[in-house]
Amino acid sequence: MVDAPRRLEFSTTLSQSPVTTRRRAEMLADPGFGRWFTDHMVTATWTPDDGWHDAGVRPYGQLSLDPATAVLHYAQAIFEGLKAYRHSDGSIWTFRPAANGARFARSARRLALPELPVDDFIVAIDLLVRTDAAWVPPATRVRETSLYLRPFMFASEVFLGVRPAKEVMFCLIASPVGPYFTSGVEPVHIWLSEKYVRAAPGGTGAAKFAGNYAASLIAQQEASAHGCDQVCFLDAVERRWVEELGGMNLYFVHSDGSIVTPELTGTILEGVTRASILQLASDLGHKVEERRVGIDEWREGVGSGEIAEVFACGTAAVVTPLGRLLWDGGELHIADEPGPVTMSLRTALLDVQYGRAEDIHGWLHRVA
Ligand SMILES: Cc1ncc(COP(=O)(O)O)c(C=O)c1O
């Protein structure tokens, strides 16, 4: 008989100084994004001899790091992002947490970090969300609020030398959030990065690796300097194929209603929202295609009217229409208003997440 894999056991130590009910209500009334954090967090440690151990919910607080902690030097760090939603009956649900858990494991493999079993990943999230359930904002149709969950893992061993760390820390924190873009569902302006690339073949683009985001910041600075909200990256080899934005996947809606998204090449992050939109669009009767999309096809398609809408998608900003694409010396006007297909997909996704539509694909996971 084969032994069942050992489940990680989590202890619970409650905070002695939680945020007051009144202060929490103020924070939830206007949460912003990533500004406030709940009363607790989860931590666990991994070593080669003991595997994952010392797991538990504990009061949210500072981590004390030795200056020689490996992550500060060699950036061996990955993370995830998903949300918990409150439904109108008060219940709390996460959306496809196993997909995030599986991606976390893939990212860990790529960064030579230990995998956290998907079941333990989900248990950690369930425990934190149940402990801090009062921090999941109330459901409303107009305000898109939720509890953003940030699992992450980093090399916590104290040593200098380039090799995979022999001590690793898993941590999970949570932050009540409103819309990612303060402008709401207005078309955003995108900067086309022609100088910098995000990911190269054989690199780390398909992993949610902290360094990918650090490497994208200079392009994000360029974007901001040109009045843009996000950066669009092209492939590293031909500088011709559209990959994704700094933190979102891209979709093109054609005039015949068909929908195209750049195929996964190993340099694009496999978004959970991207996968969900592929399914929802097909449910709504759209022809959906994953294939390479050239920057010329984008420019010419918008110019001729063949491409009717362009949108970006991701957990944080859900589905966001693109208004303009700017580059050094040029600009493409896409839209002034969110397009109808973009909005119908956005609504379809939010309706499942907030329990307003039937969850026919079994994407929701009940937490409380
Ligand atoms: C680079 C990148 N692409 C795409 C996404 C969208 O992924 P998801 O839909 O899983 O949030 C994210 C966000 O996690 C991201 O960081």
The ligand as an SDF file (V2000), in Angstrom:
LIG
                    3D

 16 16  0  0  0  0  0  0  0  0999 V2000
    3.0160   39.1820  -16.5000 C   0  0  0  0  0  0  0  0  0  0  0  0
    1.6040   38.8210  -16.2020 C   0  0  0  0  0  0  0  0  0  0  0  0
    0.8180   38.4260  -17.2170 N   0  0  0  0  0  0  0  0  0  0  0  0
   -0.4660   38.0690  -17.0070 C   0  0  0  0  0  0  0  0  0  0  0  0
   -1.0290   38.1090  -15.7450 C   0  0  0  0  0  0  0  0  0  0  0  0
   -2.4410   37.6900  -15.5450 C   0  0  0  0  0  0  0  0  0  0  0  0
   -2.4980   36.4700  -14.8500 O   0  0  0  0  0  0  0  0  0  0  0  0
   -3.7700   36.0890  -13.9770 P   0  0  0  0  0  0  0  0  0  0  0  0
   -4.9410   36.1590  -14.8890 O   0  0  0  0  0  0  0  0  0  0  0  0
   -3.4950   34.6990  -13.5080 O   0  0  0  0  0  0  0  0  0  0  0  0
   -3.8530   37.0770  -12.8840 O   0  0  0  0  0  0  0  0  0  0  0  0
   -0.2410   38.5360  -14.6690 C   0  0  0  0  0  0  0  0  0  0  0  0
   -0.8040   38.5960  -13.3200 C   0  0  0  0  0  0  0  0  0  0  0  0
   -0.6360   37.6910  -12.5630 O   0  0  0  0  0  0  0  0  0  0  0  0
    1.1030   38.8820  -14.8870 C   0  0  0  0  0  0  0  0  0  0  0  0
    1.8800   39.2870  -13.8940 O   0  0  0  0  0  0  0  0  0  0  0  0
  1  2  1  0
  2  3  1  0
  2 15  2  0
  3  4  2  0
  4  5  1  0
  5  6  1  0
  5 12  2  0
  6  7  1  0
  7  8  1  0
  8  9  2  0
  8 10  1  0
  8 11  1  0
 12 13  1  0
 12 15  1  0
 13 14  2  0
 15 16  1  0
M  END
$$$$
